[in-house]
Amino acid sequence: MTKYLLLALAALLISACNSLSASNPTSPTTPTTTPPAGSVQLASGTWTPSGAVRVAQISNGPWTLAQGAATLAAPLSGYCMGGQLSVNTALHPMQPYYFPFIQGQGQNLTGYFDYRVKDQDEAVIHAASSDGGLTWTADASKLRLHAGQCPADSATPLGDDDGQGHPVVLKINAASGPRTYLYTLDRQSSVVDTGGLLVHDVVSGAASLPDSQPVSDAAPVPAGLQQTSGLQNPDGILGAVPGTGLSAADPLKVMYLKKLKGSAAAPAAGLNPASLCTDAQSKTLAGKKANHDRTELRLASTSDGLTFTDLGAVNGLNNPDDNATDGFRFVGPRGTLLRYQDGSYGLFFSGGNCQDGDSDAYHFIGYAHSKDAVSWTVDQGAQNPLVQVDYSYPAASPAANYSGRVYAPNVIAKEDGSARLIFSGYRTGSPIAKTGASNAIGTPAVTFQPTDSANYRSILVVDLKH
């Protein structure tokens, strides 16, 4: 009898405990969800633009095109005053800025920008924004190729703008301690897309970088710098794979672009000779001959930020043999990798095709998703992109700021669960297109106007929603 009484009491106690647990939302038995490592406060799903594209502006820092009302005839108008380089003291459109690398969430952002004056200079600019990237204040102008050098006149640049570009910052949890490195692409012909990327220590911030740092074929690696090793023909690092590299025992994974150069006489290795682009595809629209480079995004890992182990190509994105006029042949070196609350990944990328006559992948900005950051499914590609060029060159603004090129997407999470896309755009198909009937493009053919040079290399902003 005692045995049965004890069993009955035990059953009553268990029932009471279960009832209490069910009614108590803070009970330890209530399931909880921990956001995956490296994730942002965004839900997965496809994205669409919301609202108008806006042109970002900047104050402080070096000269901008609008200061001197640059034209095709005088592209460097106002670049120097009284033999001294001009500075930007008021808000002006971010021209000639491109290839942004932006960090932060919501309204407070910091960014490194590639500042490139056609045939005159190149530098890396660090800036901050408190309104989500609409306006910026530059606080550092670094690594200039031709610091302090004025052109002969407003129509005659020095002739060289191949400095350091494509900036990206990685934080490395190395065994010897945390490292923060800025990586740049050396554009000199002897190393671009063949050598490693240049590595700058910015653990103390952008202010610690030298103001001037020329590169040349004779000295492709400036004194005191190192090059990455292990990356195959790197054109730039797209970014880190979120959730990796969280400790010294966990190597950081990155996605980077491998670019193999080619020509009509010698197409890049790996291309199918039967699937090359033709001059007819690009000449009519972009005024250029066909391009025969090969691009692919690959993964690599690193424990020290200097030596990388290649992990192979990702799949599901561009097809280097896609020779359709409106296909997805090329992919770019700058984009955004996000990890969502459900653990999946999103990738914002730039793409290009045979129409462009160029492998820089500036025809459209698209979006893809993945469960493992290796195998990707393109949701918004060449046929339904987020943003794309218009080779008919409409005159309407702000579309005029990206009718010729669009690339380098940076996507920032916003507090309300939406996102903001900050990207690069050109009005023309080239940095400063020549004018005249011989350079007319489009159907019907149109000629460039005298002020079109003031619309190249812009930073643009548009909101995204699910």
N, C-alpha and C positions, 0 to 999 in steps of 0.2 A: 504494500500500500504506500509506504513511504517513497519507494522508488517512483511510482506513478505520479505521486504528488509533486516530487521534485522536477520531473519532466514537464509537468503542466506549468509549474511556475517559470521554468526556463523558457518555455514557448511564449508565455505572456510577456516576459522581459524582452525577448527578441522582437516581438511584434511592436511593443512600445517604442523600442529604439528605432525601428524602421520607420514608424510613424513620425517620430521627432525629426529624424534625418530628412524625410521627405518634405516636412513643413519648414525646415530651416535652410534658407538659400546659401548660408555660409558654411554649411556642413562640409567636412573634408571629403565626403563621398560624392559631392556635386562635381560633375566633370568640368574641367577648365581647359581652355585652349590657349597655348602659348604661341605668340607669333613666331614664325621661323626666323632663324638668324639672318640678319641683313635685309629684312623685309621693310617695306614702307607702308604707311596707312592708306593703301589703295586696294580696291577689289580688282580681281582679274576680269578680263573681258576686252572687247574691241573698243576703239576710241574713234571719235569724230570731232572735227574742229567745231568750235562754238564761238560765234562772234567774229569780228573783223581782225585781220592781220594788222599789227601795229609796228611801226618802226621804232626801235629802241634808240635812246639818246644817251650821250655821255658828256660829262664836264671834266675838266682837268685832263692831264695827259698830253699827248702830242697832237699836232695839227690834224684837223679833219677837213674833208673835201669842201664842206659848205662854207668854211671860213673865208676861202678865197674865191668862192663861186667858180670852181674848177670847170673847165670845158675841154672838149677834145683838142682844141688848139692850144690850150694852156692848162694841162692837167695838174700842174704843180703851183697854180696860182695861190700866193700867200704862204707857201711852204716855208719860206725864209723871209725875214724882215730885217733890213739893215745888216745882212750877213749872218744873222743868227736864226736858228731853228725856231719857228713859231710854236706857241703852246695854245691849248684849248682852254679858254677861261669861261666859256658859257656852255649851255646845253646845245649840242649839235647832234644830228644823226650819226650813228656809229659807222662811219665810212672813212677810211677803208679798213674795217674790222671784219674778221671772219674766223671760222673754226673755233668757236667758244668751247671752253670746258668749265661747266658751272656746277657748283655744289651748294647744298642747303635745301630747305623746305619752306613752303609758304612764301612770305614776303622778303625774308632776309637771306640774301644770296651773296656768294663771292664767286669770282670767275677769273680765269686766265684766257686771254684772247690773242689770236694771231693778228698782229697789226702789220699790214703789208702794202707799202706804197709802190705802185707799179714801176718797176725798173729803177727804183730809187733806194728803198730801205725795207727792212723787216725787223720786227721786235716782238717781244711778248709783254702784254699789258695786263697788270692785275687790277681789278676793280671790285667795288661792292655796290649792292643795290638793296634798298629797303622797301621797294614797291613791286617785288616779284619780277624784276628784270626789265621794267619799262624804262627806267632811268638808272644810270650808273655814275659812280664817281671813281675815276682812276686814282690809284695811290702809288703805283710803281710802273715805270717804263724800263724794261730790262732787256738784256741780251741783244742790243741793237747791232745791226750789221754795219751801218755807216753812221754811227753816232756823231753828231755835230757837223756833218758834211752837207753843204748846200749844193743844189744843182747849178749849172751854169746860168740857166734862166728857167722860167716857168714852163717852157716847152722842151727842155733838154735835160732829162734825168741822167743820173750817173751811169745807168745801163745795167745794174745788177740788183736784184731783190731776192736773191737766193741765200737767205740766212737760216734761222732756226724757226720752225713752225710746228703745227699740229700739237700744241701743248696738252699734256694730261698729267694728273697727279695721282700717285698711288701711295697708300700707307702700308708699310711692310712691318710685320711683327717678326723681325729677324732674331736669331739666337743671341746676337750681341746687343740687342735692344731695339726699340722702335725706330723706324726710319720713315721719312716722308720725302719722296723723290718726285721731281718734275722731269718728265721725259719730253724731248723735242726731236723733231726730224731735221737732220742736216740736209739741206737741199743741194749742196754742192754735187756736181755731176759725178765725182769719183766715189761718192758714198750713198747718195740718195737711192733708196729702195734696194741697196745691196749690202751696205754695212749695218751696224747696229744703231739704235737710237742713242742720243746723248742723254746722260743722267746727271741731274743737278740736285744737290742736297738742299731742300727747303724746309728742314725741320724748324728753322727759325723764321720761316715766312719768306714771302717774295722779296722783302727789303734786303735780304742777305745776298741776292743774286747780283752779279756785276751789271752796271748800266750798259756797258759796251762789251760785246763778245763776238768779234768777227770769226767767220769760218771761211775756209778756202780749200781748194783741191790740194794745195801744198801742206796745209795744216788742218785736216778734216776734224781732228779731235783737239779742241783748245786745251791748253795747259791746265792741269788740275781736274779734268773731267774724265769720265770713263764711258765706254760704249756698252750697251747690252750685248750679251752673247746668247746664242741659242734660238733667237727668233729668226724665222726664215724670211728674207727679203722684206723687212718690216717697213710699211708706209705710215704706221702709227698704231697706237694702242687704243682700241675703242673704249675699253674700261674694264674694271674688275668685275668678276662674277660675285654677286652679293652672297654673303654667308660663308665665304672662304677666307682663309688667311687670318682667322680670328686669334690664333696663337702661334708661337714659334714652331709648334709641332704640326701645324696645319698650313701647308704652302698656299700662297695666294694664287688663285687662278685668274687669268686675264683672257680677254678676247682681243685679237689683233688682226691687222690686215696684211696679208702677203700679196705683194704686187710684183709680177714678172713683166718686165718691159719687152716689147716686141715692135716690129715694123712690118711694112708690106713685104719687104724682101726676106725678113726672118721673123715670122710671127712667134709670140711667146711660147715657150715649151709647154706642152700639154693641150694646146688648142687643136681642135679638129680642123684640118685644112679645108674640109668641105663645108664648114659652118662659120666662115669668117664674115665680118661686116664688109660692106661695099661702100665705095665712095659715093655712089648714088644715094645711099640712105642718109648720109650726113651732110653732103655738100649743099643740098637744096635748103635744108633747115638751119644748120649751124655754120655753114660756110667752111667746113673742115673736111679733110680727107678721113677715111676710115681709120679707126684705132685697132691695134692688134696686141694690146696688153692682156694679161690674165690676172684677175683678182679673186681672192677667196678669204673668208674669215676663218681663223683658226684659234684654238685654245692653247694656252701654255701655262705652266706653273712656275713659281719662283719662291725661294725661301729667303733670299737676300736682296731682291730687287735688281740685281745685276746679271745673274746667270739664270736663264730660263730653260725649261724643258718643254719642247713642243709636244702637244698632246693630240695633234691631228686636226683636220678640218671639221667644222660643223657642217651639218647637212640640212637641206630643205630650203635654203635661201636662193642666192643667184645661181644661174647655170652659165658658166663661162662660154658655152657653145650655143647659147640662145641668140640666134641672129635675126629674130623677128624684129621688125621696125619698132614695135612697141613692147619689146620683151624686157627681161630682167637679166642682163648679161654681166653688169658690173655692180660691185658693192663698195661702200666707202669705209674709211678708217675711223670715222667719228660717229658715235651714236649713243644710245642709252640702254643699259641693262637694268631692269627692275625685278625685284622679287616681291610677289604679292603676299597677302595674308594667308592664302591657301597653300603657299609654298611653291607655286608655279612661277615661271619667268616670263617677262615681256621684253621685247627688243624693238626699239625704234631705230631705224637704219635709213641710209640713203642709197638709192639705186640708179642705175643708168642703163642705156641700151645703144644700139647701133646708130640711132639718130644723132647722138651727141658728138661723135667723132672724137671722143675723149674717154679715158678710163676712170676719171675722178668721181663718177657716180653722183651726178648732180641733177638728174632728170626728175626724181620724185623722192618724197619721204614716205616710208611705209612702216608697217607694224607686223610683228610675228609673235607667236607664243610657243612655249616649250615647257615640258615637265622636268628636264634635266640640263638645260642650257647647251645641249649638244644637237639634238634633233628638233628642228624648228618647223612650224607650220605658218606660212604667210597668210595673214588675214586681210591685209591691205597692201597690195603690191602695185605693179605697173598699171593694172586695169582700174583699180579703185583706191588710189593713194590718199594720204592725208593732205599733202600739198604737192603740186607738180608745176613744171614750167609750162609756158605757153609760147611756142615759137612764132606765133603770129605777132608777138610783141605789142600787147595792148597798151594804150597810152594812159589808162586809168591808174590812179594811185590809191592804195599802196601796192597794188599788184605789179606796178612797174618796178618795184624793188626786187622782185624775184622771177620776172618773166623769162630770164635767160639761164639762171642757175638756181638750184635750191638743194642745200645739203647740210651736214653737221648738226643733226638734231640732238638737243638737250631737253629732257623732260623732267620737270620738277613737280613733286607732289604738293597739292594744296590742302588746306585744312578741311575743306568741305568734301573731300573725296574725289574732286576733279583733279586735273593736271594742267600744267602750262608747258607748251612747246616753244623753246627758244632756238632759233636756227639761223643759218646763213643764207643770204640771197643776193643775186646779181640782177641788174636790169638787163644786161647784155650777155651774150654767150661767151664773151671774153672779158678780161678785166677792164680794158679800155679799148673798145672796138673802134676801128678806123671808120671814118665817114666816107660818103661818096657812093655813086651808083655801082661801082665795081664790088662793093661790099654789101650790097643790098641782099637781104634774105627774107624768107617768108613767102607765103602765097596769099594775096598778091605781094610782090616784092615791096619792101619798105626800106627806107634809108634811116640811119641813125641821126638823131638831132644833135646840135652842137653841145647841149647840156647833158647828154647821156652819161658822160664820164662821171658825173656827180651821183650816179646811181649804181656804182659797182661796189661790191663787198659791203653788204649791209648786215646788221643784226636785227632779226625780226621776231615778233612775239605773237602767239595765238593760243587761246585756251582750248582744252580738250575735255570732252565728257564721254561717258559711256552711252 
